[in-house]
Amino acid sequence: MLGDPQNQSFLTHAAPSVRRSATSSFPSVASGLRTVVLLAAIALMSTAAQAQDVVGDWTGVLNAGGAQLSLSLHITKAANGSLHATLDSLDQGAMGIPVQSVTVKGAKLALDIPAVHGSYEGTVGADGDSIHGTLTQVLSLPLDFKRAEAKPAPTAAAPSPIDGAWLGSLDAGAIKLRVAFHLHNMSDGLHATMDVTVHGVEGQEEAKKSCCKTKFGLVSCRAAR
């Protein structure tokens, strides 16, 4: 009954108990929030670490019908955190094929390679040293990469008998080319640069191209004035 002293005594003693229960729940809620924030931070750090894992040089072999093509993938990270890449097809002498976009989501790697009308999708291994995936052009073919061993930067070595500048010319009708090779012996073998001066028809401005070439083939060529 409402006026029963025993009932009043029960309510009087129950109220502090309820307040203590409500108060004691706050640390539990705060602890839960800290746990959620910590897990989110760990997830973000794991994603960032995974993105960093793909930076470097990778090698793979593409089985295209009866032919095997050795490929090298080079992924770099810019100061702003964006990823960039180039692809080398060593057996075809195609070096520095540009990769338009590099996307990493978790362990998934995606490359867009419009220069060869292709794309690549792969999964980075848990060890960070392998990528298992597929290269798609006209057909989809399996292509796995392994991280290449880091090599020290080449240093100058004792000059070889052919070190130095070598000059030549090529007459191709209306166009005449002056060619200069500059050879330098390095710790990993012979390196060379090539300068080409092009003479066109009368009145046409002369242009010069500086080409960089290593023992792996032509790397780049840029025009200069």
C-alpha positions, 0 to 999 in steps of 0.5 A, spaced: 500 500 500 502 507 498 501 509 505 505 503 508 511 505 512 515 498 509 513 500 502 516 507 503 522 504 507 523 500 500 523 506 496 527 510 500 533 505 500 532 503 492 533 510 490 540 511 492 541 504 489 538 506 482 542 512 482 549 508 483 547 503 478 546 509 473 552 513 475 557 506 475 555 505 467 558 511 465 565 509 466 563 503 462 560 507 456 567 511 456 571 505 456 567 502 450 568 509 446 575 508 447 575 501 444 571 503 438 576 509 437 582 505 438 579 500 433 578 505 428 585 508 429 588 501 428 584 500 421 586 506 418 594 505 420 593 498 417 590 501 411 596 506 410 601 501 412 598 496 406 598 502 401 606 503 403 607 496 402 606 496 394 611 501 393 618 499 390 620 494 384 616 488 382 617 482 377 613 477 374 612 473 368 606 473 363 604 467 360 601 469 353 599 463 349 606 460 347 610 466 349 613 468 356 614 475 357 618 478 363 615 484 366 617 489 371 613 494 375 615 500 379 611 503 384 613 510 387 610 514 392 610 522 391 610 527 397 603 528 397 602 521 398 599 519 391 602 513 388 605 512 381 607 507 377 610 504 370 611 498 367 617 495 363 616 489 358 623 487 358 622 482 352 619 486 348 624 492 349 618 496 352 620 500 357 617 505 362 610 504 360 605 509 364 600 507 369 595 512 369 592 510 376 594 506 382 589 504 387 590 501 393 584 499 398 586 494 403 590 488 400 587 490 393 591 493 388 588 496 381 592 499 375 589 502 369 594 502 363 591 505 357 597 505 353 596 498 352 589 498 353 589 494 359 588 494 367 591 489 372 587 487 379 591 483 384 591 482 392 597 483 396 600 477 400 600 478 407 607 478 407 607 484 403 612 481 398 607 478 393 601 480 389 597 475 386 592 478 380 590 478 373 592 482 367 586 484 362 587 486 355 583 483 350 583 477 354 584 476 362 591 472 364 594 470 370 599 475 373 603 474 379 609 479 382 614 478 387 618 484 390 625 485 387 631 485 391 633 492 393 639 494 389 644 499 391 645 505 386 651 504 381 657 507 382 663 509 378 668 504 376 674 503 372 674 506 365 672 501 360 676 501 353 670 504 350 669 509 355 668 516 352 664 520 347 663 517 340 660 521 334 657 519 328 652 521 322 646 518 319 643 521 312 636 519 311 634 523 305 631 530 307 633 528 314 640 528 317 642 526 324 648 527 328 649 522 333 653 522 339 654 516 344 657 518 351 659 511 355 661 510 362 663 504 366 659 503 372 659 498 378 653 494 375 655 495 367 656 500 362 651 506 361 650 510 356 647 516 353 645 518 346 644 525 343 641 526 337 641 532 333 636 533 327 637 537 321 630 537 317 629 541 310 631 548 309 628 553 314 626 548 319 628 549 326 634 544 328 632 540 334 636 536 339 634 530 343 637 527 349 636 520 350 638 516 356 640 508 355 642 503 360 644 496 359 636 494 359 634 498 353 632 505 351 629 508 358 627 515 356 628 521 350 627 528 351 627 534 346 631 540 348 633 547 345 
